[in-house]
């Protein structure tokens, strides 16, 4: 009887702990909590002031800050995500959970279904532009080719639930149409998507992880070798040899092989099969290392982490989505594109089917516009306008500002240069 009479006291103590523990944690950070993955919104704390208080900005910003920074928030989110996954197989992130907990990024499944199709005419024009760029670079003594990197949804369609399968086998896709149009226009390209499927039943090591977005390290390594061979063929040069003696197979997966699982922010790991990691090395002595530019989505990251840019290439550059330039992480707008393309001996585009709907146009047009629009853009302009444009180009700080303006409004650089030059000329004549 006495024990039962203490139950309300125990419940009260538990309630106080539940109420005050988050407050203590947010202020003292008593217990270390694992960070969350993915696109996490960072909210800055507000600073009290007269204007902010009177306008209400202080209160609303403080509320938003506390909402995103209370104690044990990460644990609460992981618990919520784990419950949704375990009880309903529902992801609380940008992912699709397939059979046997195989994870997919939605855009790869959408591509298989033909969603986001760019259209036959548009892709046909892009293929002609790719060929024009290839012919131009070849005439300049440079190597050029297009690489289609593999899609996990095409490699593992058997683990996609029926509701997410494409309804017709002959549905037009960006991947299928681009490949057809590049063949028609005699574009040099490597189709790793088809190649991976051809090897699926005979390959010694896994080419895709169960819980990741990209190909495995082994898949990236064999793909890098194919790219090196193609460059050797085009340049007729002996490049460094990228090799490995063995692969370390382990159930302890690298972060890249769990990148899609990580953004689910679960408490418990998803059971996985072993992945194999090549112990690679490079033979550089006496080999030719060309200057290179790779325009790619995230599929080039693994090759870069293997040392391709500095060990195979001479100061190889990676233009990530034409947004950032690596190594270094410079903004694309800050780069002197003319100087970099002038120095490069190898230029190649890498793109996976899933990103084509969003980036194929920009990947192709950044090169096509550079080689085919810069002269045409100015031919109808007066000498006074062209002179101002040349002055802008000669001033690094001025040109950088114009590039940033072009990026911010989404207009071609040459168009902004012409408009700015005309504006300055008009002002000068007032």
N, C-alpha and C positions, 0 to 999 in steps of 0.2 A: 504493500500500500504506500509506504514511504517513498519507494523508488518511483512509483507511478506519479506521485505528487510533484516530483522534480522534473518530469517531462516538459512542462511549460517553460521551466527555467532553461533547460537545455535548448529548447527550440528558440527561445529568445536570444540566447548566446549565439546560436548558429545564424539567426537572422542578422544580428549585429555584425558578425564576421562577414557575411555576404554583402552587407551594406557598406562597410568601411574598408574591406580588403581592396576593392578597386581604387578607392580614394588614396589609400596608402601606397599602392603600387604605382599609380600615376605620378605621385609626388616624390617617392623615394626609390622607385624601381628596385624593390626588394628581391624579386625573383626574375631571373633572366628568361625572356620568352623568345622563341624563334621568330624570325622575321617572316612576313608574308611575301609571296612571289606574285608577279604579274604587274599590271598597271595600278599601282597603289597611289591614291590621291593624298598628297601631302598638304596639310592645311597649317598655315602659320598662325601662331598665337596673336591675338590683338593687343594693341597697346592703348591704354585708356588716355583719352584726351577730350577736350571740350567739344570740338567739332564732331568727333566720332560718337560721343555720348549723345549729343543733341540730335544727330541725324539717325541714330539707331544702328549705324554701321558697326560700332564696337560690340553691341549686344549680339547682333547676328553672326559676326565673325567669331566671337567668343563661343557661342553656341555650336557653331560648326567645328571649331577646334576641339571642344570637349567631346563632341560626338565621335570624332575620329582619333582621340588620344586618351580615352579612359583606360584605367588599369585593367590588364588581362584581356584587352580587346582582341588581340591576336588569337588567344585561346578560345574566346567566344566564337570568333569567326570560323576557326578550324573545327570546332565542335559542331557548328551549324552545317558546314560543308560536309563533314563526315557523315552526319545523320542523313542528309539528302542523298549522298552517294550510297551508303550502306542500305538504307531502307527503300529507296526508290530508284537507285541508279541514275540520279539526276545530277548533272554537273552544275555548280554555281560559278562557272567560268566559261570562257569562250572555247568549248571543247565538245566533242561528241564521244559518248561511251559506247563502244561496240561490244560484240560478243566476247566473252572471256576477258572482259575489261581491257580490250585493246582500245587505245585512245587515238582520236583523229582530230585534226583542226578542221572546222566546218568548211573552209573555203576549198579544200581538196575534194570533199564529197560534193559540194556545189558544182565544181568544175566537171566532175564525172556526169552529173545530171544535166549539164549544159547551161546552168544558171550563170548569168554574167557573161554570156556569149557576146563577143565583140562584133560579130558579123563577118560574113565571107568577104565582102568588099573591103572592109576596113583591114582585115588581116592580110588580104591580098596586096593592098597598098603597102602595108608594113613589110611584107616579104620583099617587095620590089625595092623598098628603101634599104633593107638589110643588104640586098645584093649590090646596090649602088655604093654603099659604104664599103663593102668587101672589095669591090673592084677598085675603088679609090685608094684604099689602104694597100692593096696588093701592088698597085701602080707606083706607090711610094716606097715599095720594098718592105712593107710591114705584113705581119701575119694577122689574119682575122678569121674568126669562126663564132658560131652560136652554139651554146650548150643547153640542152633541155635536161635539167636535173630530175630525179625520180620523184614520183608522188606516192606517198604511203597508201592512199586510198586505192590507187591502181595496183599497187603491189600486194595489198592485203584486202581485196574486196570481199573475201569470204567471211570476214569478221564484222562487216557492216550489216546492221539490222535491215530487214526487208523494207521497212518504211523509209529508209534513207538510200535505198538502191535506186539507180536510174531506171526509168520505166521502159525505155527502148534502147536497144543495143546500138542503133544507128543515129542516136541523137548527136547533133553537131557540137563539138567542143572547141575551145580555143587551142588546146594542144593538138587535136587531130587536124584542124584546119591549117594551123601554122605549119605543121610538119608537111602537109600536102603542098602548101603554097611555096615553102622553101625548096622542096624537091622540084617543083615546076620552074622555079626561078634559078635553079642550080646554085643555091646557097650552100656553103660548106657548114655543116652542123654535125654535132654529136648528140645522139638520142639515148641518154642514159636511162630514161624511163622504160624504153623497149628493152634495152640491154639488161637491166636488172630483172625484168620479167623472164627473159630468156635463161638467166642463170638461176632462177629461184629454186628449182628442184635439184640442182647439182652443186651449188656453191657450198664451200666448206664452213664458212662462218656467217652469222646473221648479217643481213644487209640493212635491216630496220629494227629498231627497238619496239617493244610493246607499248611503252609509255612516253615515247618521244615524238617530236615532229619531223626531225631531219633523218637522213640516212645515218647508219652507224659509223664509227670511226673507220672500220674496215671498208665500208662502202665509200666513204670519202677518200680513203687512201687509194683504192683501185681506180676511182674516178680521176684523181689527181694524176695517176700514171697515164691514163688515156689522154688527158689534156697535154701532158708533157710530150708524149709521142706525136701528137698532132702538131705541136709547135715545132718539134724537130723536123717533121716532114716538110712544113711550110718554109721554115727558115734555112733548111739544110745545114743545121748546126747540131753539135753534140752537147745536149744540156746535162746538168747534174743528174745523177741517178738516185731516184727515190725508192728505197727498198726496205724490207723488214725480213728478219730471220724467223720470227715466231709471233704468235698472238697470245696474249694473256687472257684466258677465258675465266670470268668471275661473275658471281651473282651480285657483287657490289658495283652497281652501275655508276657511270660518270653523270655529272649534272646534265650534260647535253642529252643523254639517253633518257633522262627523266624530266626534260624541260616542260612537257605538256602536263605530266602528273604534278609537277611542282606548283603550277599556277592553279591547280584545283585546291591547293592549301588544305589537305587532309591531315588527320592526326596519324593514321596508320599508312604504311607503304602498301602499294598495290603489288601483289606477288608477280614476279617477273621471271623470264628465262635468262640464262646466262648470256652475257655479251662478251665479245672478244675484241681486245685492243692491241693493234699491231705495235711492236717495239721497232719503230721506224728509224732509219738513219739516212743520211744523204752523202753521196760521194761527189764532192765538189771539185777536187783537184784536177786541173787541166780541162775543165768543162766550161762551156760558154753560158753566161748568165744574161739573158736579154732583159731590157727594161720592159715592164708590162703594165697594163691597165685592165682590171677586171671590173666590169659593170654587173652587179649581181644583187640578188636578194640575200637572205641570211644563209643560204646554202654554201657560200664561200667561207664562212667563219671557221668551220672545222679545218679546212685546208690551210687557212691562215694560221690557226693555232698550231698546226703541225710544222710551221716554219717555211711554208712554200714561198711566201713573198720575199724573204731574205736569203733563203738557201737555194732555191731554184731560180728565182728571178733577181735581177739587180734593182733594188729599191722598188719592188712591185707595189702598185697602188690598188686599193680596193675601194671602188665607189659604191658604197652601200645605199641602194635605192636612189642614187644621185642626190643624196641628202648629206651624207658624211663621207669624208675621205680618210681612209686608214692605210697605214698606221698613223696615229696622231689624233684622230677624231676631229679634224678641221671641218668647218662647214663647207659644203660644196661651193657656195657662193663666193668663198674667199680664195678659191683656187684659180690659177691662171691656166685655163683649159687649153689655150693655144700652145703654151710652153710644154705642158705635160704630154699632149698628143704628138707634139713635134719630137720629143725625146723617146716616146714609146716605140718599141719594135714589135710588140705583140699587143693586140686589143681583142678581148673576147667578152661576149655577153653570156651570163649564166642566169637561167630562170626556170623555176619549177612550174608545172601546170597551174597550181593553185593560185599563184600570184599574177598570172598573165592578165586577168581581167582588170587589175588595178595598176599594173606597172609596165606591161608590154609596150604601150604607146610611148611612155617617157624613156624607157631603156633604149628604144630604137631611135626616137626623134632627137635625143640629145646629141647623138653622133651625126645623124642625117642633117639636122639643122646647122650644125657646125661646119660641115663640109659643103653643103649645097645652098645655104641661105645667106651666108655672111656676105658673099660678093653680090648676089642678086638683090639683096635688101637695099644696097646703096646705089645701084646703077641709075636710078631715076631721080636721085637727090642732087641738089645743087652743090657746087664745089664748097660753098660757105658751110653748108650743113656737114659735109664729109670732113672738112677741116676741124670743125668743133668735135666731131666724133673721135677723130684721131687724137685731139688734145685730151679728151676724157680717157681714152685708152692708155695714153702715155703717163697719166697721173694715177698711181696705184690706189691712193685713198679715194679719189673721185670715182674710179672704176668700181671699187669695192662697194661704194654707196649705191651706185646704179644697179649692180648685181643684186644687192639686198632688196632694192626697190622692186626689181623684176620678179624676184622670188616671192615677195610679199603679195604682189597683185596677180601672180600667176601668168605673166606675159613673157614672151621671148625677149632675151636680152637685146637683140638687134632692134626690135620694135621700140623698146624703152629708150635706147640710145638715140634713135632717130627723133622720137618725140621730144626728148630733153634738149637735143641739139636745136630743133626747130623753135622750141620755147625760148632758149637763150638767144637765138638769132633775132627773134621777134622783139624780145626785150631790149636787145642792143640797138635796134633800129627805131625805137620809140623816141 
